[in-house]
Structures are given as structure tokens and as C-alpha cells.
């Protein structure tokens, strides 16, 4: 009887492949998760620290470090991170060798409410809590502000954030009960009476024209109030 060695070799090779796959799978299941690597995307202003993120990476009341890869639920870990009100987005992924990596993008504050409550307004118009780790240099918001109705003050804060002149000079936004606004400038005595946000672009253009003219004339500190509520003119009150 003639032996088919090619057939025997193929069967032996198949058995070897199955054995190696089963062995590597078993070993991979037993592999422990190492200390997580945490990356913060964007600027370096850390409202959250590495320690804060590590504490959020808890599953079944236990740290993820040294846990088996098979017991980790990456979706649960991402959900825990994204539930934090300082986090804009989070991604968690695991390498073959058990390295857990976390990519965190923090929210970006553009104004800080300072009334009966204190918190930030982020660049999406949402609530963001203060952080004990870092304080952002953004305009203060005072007056009448409701956490569930930030749309008007957000629109103005967004304009200030995007405009180099306003971002440099505006240090405070005061909102009234009727959603009209006053602005305070850095190192200036006057208050800017902005009124409503109607014709905002035109009002800002008039404000810049007034400021540059008064700066040139060295008369900025002669005024107590700069009223922008009237069309095509700036009405100033002298001290």
C-alpha cells in the first residue's frame, strides 16, 4: 500500500496550526492589562489630570490594571469617561499585548459664570464645571444667568472668543434679566452698554472705531459709559 505523504503532511500542518492558534488564544486571554497610557488631545490646559482619568477607568469597583483582557468592556470604559462633564470625547482601545490606551479631548471653556453658581460655558454652549487643577483665563459672566438658558450669553462669548480685539480687551460680560448686555474692558474705566444682540456685528465695528480713535487721542479714561444701542453712532458719557 502506497502512503500519501503529502496528505499526511497537510494534516500534520493543519493540526499544528490549530494547536498554535489555541495556545496563543489561551495565552492572550490570560494576558493582564498594563498601566493605562493616557493621551490628552488639544492644548495643554489639563482640567483633568492623569490621576482623574485613572479613577474613571474603574470596572466593577476595581482598577483596570492587572485585570484580564477578556474581562474588560471598552464600551463601558468609554461611556464612563464621556459621562464626565469636562470631557468632550474619549476613545479607549487595547493592543494585542495588553496595553490599554486612552485618548481624551477636554471641553474648551470660553466664559466663566460667576453668579450664585460658578461654572464655565464651553465652545459648544454647554455647561462645564470648574476644575481644581486649572483655571481658564476667560471673561467672567455676571448678572442674571440661568444654566438651562445660556443661548444668548453663549452667542456673545463665542463672538468674543473668535474676535482678536474683543478677546484681548473684554474681561466681563454682564447679562440683565431682559438678555441685554454690558461689557467691561481691561484697564479701562468705562462700561460698554451693548444692549441686545441685534446688529451685533455693526455694534462691534462701532466699538472698535471708538476705541481706536480714543486711544489715539489718549482719552479712553475720560469716559464712564459707551452706549452702542443707537444706530450708526456711539454715545459716550464723560466722567
C-alpha positions as CSV (number, residue, x, y, z in Angstrom):
1,X,0.0,0.0,0.0
2,X,1.4,3.3,-1.1
3,X,1.5,6.1,1.6
4,X,0.4,9.6,0.6
5,X,3.0,11.6,2.4
6,X,1.6,14.9,1.0
7,X,-1.7,14.2,2.6
8,X,-0.1,13.3,5.9
9,X,2.0,16.5,5.8
10,X,-1.1,18.6,5.2
11,X,-3.0,17.0,8.1
12,X,0.0,17.4,10.4
13,X,0.4,21.1,9.4
14,X,-3.3,21.7,10.0
15,X,-3.1,20.1,13.4
16,X,0.0,22.3,14.2
17,X,-1.8,25.5,13.1
18,X,-4.9,24.6,15.2
19,X,-2.7,23.9,18.2
20,X,-0.7,27.1,17.9
21,X,-3.9,29.1,17.5
22,X,-5.5,27.5,20.6
23,X,-2.3,28.0,22.5
24,X,-1.9,31.7,21.6
25,X,-5.7,32.4,22.2
26,X,-5.4,30.9,25.7
27,X,-2.3,32.8,26.4
28,X,-3.9,36.0,25.1
29,X,-6.9,35.5,27.3
30,X,-4.7,35.3,30.4
31,X,-2.7,38.4,29.4
32,X,-3.1,41.1,32.0
33,X,-3.7,44.8,31.3
34,X,-0.8,47.0,31.9
35,X,-0.8,50.6,33.4
36,X,-3.1,52.6,31.0
37,X,-1.4,55.2,28.7
38,X,-3.4,58.4,28.7
39,X,-3.1,61.0,25.9
40,X,-4.7,64.4,26.2
41,X,-5.5,65.9,22.7
42,X,-5.5,69.6,22.0
43,X,-4.0,72.3,24.3
44,X,-2.1,71.5,27.5
45,X,-4.5,73.0,29.9
46,X,-5.4,70.0,32.0
47,X,-8.7,70.4,33.7
48,X,-8.5,66.7,34.2
49,X,-5.3,65.0,35.4
50,X,-3.9,61.6,34.6
51,X,-5.0,60.5,38.1
52,X,-8.5,61.8,37.5
53,X,-8.8,59.7,34.3
54,X,-7.4,56.6,36.0
55,X,-10.1,56.9,38.7
56,X,-12.7,57.0,35.9
57,X,-11.3,53.8,34.5
58,X,-12.9,51.6,37.1
59,X,-14.9,48.5,36.2
60,X,-16.8,46.5,38.9
61,X,-15.2,48.7,41.5
62,X,-11.7,47.6,40.5
63,X,-8.9,49.3,38.7
64,X,-8.4,48.0,35.1
65,X,-4.7,47.5,35.8
66,X,-3.7,43.8,36.0
67,X,-7.2,42.7,35.0
68,X,-7.6,40.0,32.3
69,X,-8.1,41.4,28.8
70,X,-11.2,39.3,28.4
71,X,-13.0,40.9,31.4
72,X,-12.7,44.5,30.0
73,X,-15.6,46.2,28.4
74,X,-14.1,49.0,26.4
75,X,-17.6,50.5,25.6
76,X,-18.3,50.8,29.4
77,X,-14.9,52.5,30.0
78,X,-15.6,55.0,27.2
79,X,-19.1,55.7,28.5
80,X,-17.6,56.3,32.0
81,X,-15.1,58.8,30.5
82,X,-17.7,60.5,28.3
83,X,-20.1,61.0,31.2
84,X,-17.6,63.3,32.8
85,X,-18.7,66.9,32.2
86,X,-15.1,68.1,31.4
87,X,-14.7,65.5,28.6
88,X,-15.7,66.4,25.1
89,X,-14.8,62.9,23.7
90,X,-12.9,59.8,24.8
91,X,-11.6,56.7,23.0
92,X,-10.3,53.6,24.7
93,X,-8.5,50.8,22.8
94,X,-6.5,47.8,23.7
95,X,-3.5,46.3,22.0
96,X,-2.7,42.6,21.5
97,X,-0.1,42.7,24.2
98,X,-2.5,44.1,26.8
99,X,-1.6,47.8,26.5
100,X,-4.7,50.0,27.3
101,X,-4.6,53.4,25.7
102,X,-7.0,56.3,26.3
103,X,-7.3,59.4,24.1
104,X,-9.1,62.3,25.9
105,X,-10.3,65.6,24.3
106,X,-11.3,68.0,27.0
107,X,-14.0,70.7,26.6
108,X,-12.8,74.2,25.9
109,X,-14.3,77.0,28.1
110,X,-14.9,80.4,26.5
111,X,-16.6,82.1,29.5
112,X,-16.9,81.7,33.3
113,X,-20.2,82.3,35.0
114,X,-19.8,83.9,38.4
115,X,-23.2,84.4,40.0
116,X,-24.9,82.3,42.7
117,X,-23.3,79.4,40.9
118,X,-19.8,79.2,39.3
119,X,-19.1,77.2,36.1
120,X,-17.8,77.5,32.6
121,X,-19.6,77.8,29.3
122,X,-17.8,75.7,26.7
123,X,-17.3,76.3,23.0
124,X,-20.4,74.3,22.2
125,X,-22.6,76.4,24.5
126,X,-22.8,73.7,27.2
127,X,-22.2,73.6,31.0
128,X,-18.7,72.7,32.1
129,X,-17.8,72.5,35.8
130,X,-14.8,74.3,37.3
131,X,-11.6,72.4,37.9
132,X,-9.4,72.3,40.9
133,X,-6.5,71.6,38.6
134,X,-6.6,74.6,36.3
135,X,-8.4,77.9,35.9
136,X,-9.0,79.2,32.4
137,X,-8.4,82.9,31.6
138,X,-11.8,83.7,30.0
139,X,-14.3,86.6,30.5
140,X,-16.4,86.5,33.6
141,X,-20.2,86.4,33.2
142,X,-22.2,88.2,35.9
143,X,-25.8,89.4,36.3
144,X,-28.8,87.1,35.5
145,X,-27.7,83.8,34.1
146,X,-29.6,80.5,34.1
147,X,-27.7,77.3,33.5
148,X,-30.5,75.9,31.3
149,X,-30.7,79.1,29.2
150,X,-27.2,80.0,28.0
151,X,-28.0,80.7,24.4
152,X,-27.7,84.5,24.4
153,X,-24.6,84.8,26.6
154,X,-23.0,81.9,24.6
155,X,-23.5,83.8,21.4
156,X,-21.8,86.8,22.8
157,X,-19.0,84.8,24.4
158,X,-18.5,82.9,21.2
159,X,-18.1,86.3,19.3
160,X,-15.6,87.5,21.9
161,X,-13.6,84.2,21.6
162,X,-13.4,84.5,17.8
163,X,-12.5,88.2,17.7
164,X,-8.9,89.1,18.5
165,X,-9.7,92.6,19.6
166,X,-12.6,91.6,21.9
167,X,-10.6,88.6,23.3
168,X,-7.8,90.9,24.2
169,X,-9.9,93.6,26.0
170,X,-13.2,92.1,27.3
171,X,-12.9,90.8,30.9
172,X,-16.5,90.8,31.9
173,X,-20.0,90.2,30.4
174,X,-23.0,91.3,32.4
175,X,-26.4,89.9,31.3
176,X,-29.6,91.6,32.5
177,X,-33.0,89.9,33.1
178,X,-34.0,91.0,29.6
179,X,-30.9,89.5,27.9
180,X,-29.3,92.8,27.2
181,X,-25.6,93.1,27.9
182,X,-22.8,95.3,29.3
183,X,-19.1,94.8,28.8
184,X,-16.1,95.7,30.8
185,X,-12.7,96.3,29.3
186,X,-9.3,95.5,30.8
187,X,-7.6,98.7,32.2
188,X,-10.5,100.9,31.1
189,X,-12.9,102.9,33.4
190,X,-15.9,102.8,31.1
191,X,-18.7,100.3,30.7
192,X,-19.8,99.3,27.3
193,X,-23.6,99.4,27.0
194,X,-24.2,96.8,24.3
195,X,-27.9,96.3,24.6
196,X,-29.4,93.3,22.8
197,X,-27.5,91.2,20.4
198,X,-29.4,92.7,17.4
199,X,-27.0,94.1,14.9
200,X,-24.1,92.8,16.9
201,X,-21.5,93.0,14.1
202,X,-22.3,96.7,13.5
203,X,-22.1,97.4,17.2
204,X,-18.7,95.8,17.5
205,X,-17.5,97.7,14.4
206,X,-18.6,100.9,16.0
207,X,-16.9,100.0,19.3
208,X,-13.6,99.3,17.6
209,X,-13.8,102.6,15.8
210,X,-14.5,104.5,19.0
211,X,-11.7,102.6,20.9
212,X,-9.1,103.3,18.2
213,X,-10.0,107.0,18.0
214,X,-10.0,107.5,21.8
215,X,-6.7,105.5,22.1
216,X,-5.1,107.8,19.5
217,X,-6.4,110.9,21.3
218,X,-5.4,109.4,24.7
219,X,-8.9,109.9,26.0
220,X,-10.0,106.4,26.9
221,X,-10.1,107.1,30.6
222,X,-12.3,110.2,30.2
223,X,-15.4,108.2,29.7
224,X,-17.6,106.3,32.2
225,X,-20.1,104.8,29.7
226,X,-20.0,103.9,26.0
227,X,-23.5,103.3,24.6
228,X,-23.8,101.2,21.4
229,X,-27.6,100.8,21.3
230,X,-28.2,103.5,18.8
231,X,-27.9,103.0,15.0
232,X,-24.8,104.3,13.3
233,X,-23.4,106.2,16.4
234,X,-21.7,105.7,19.7
235,X,-23.0,107.8,22.6
236,X,-20.4,108.4,25.3
237,X,-20.7,109.8,28.8
238,X,-17.7,111.6,30.2
239,X,-16.5,111.1,33.8
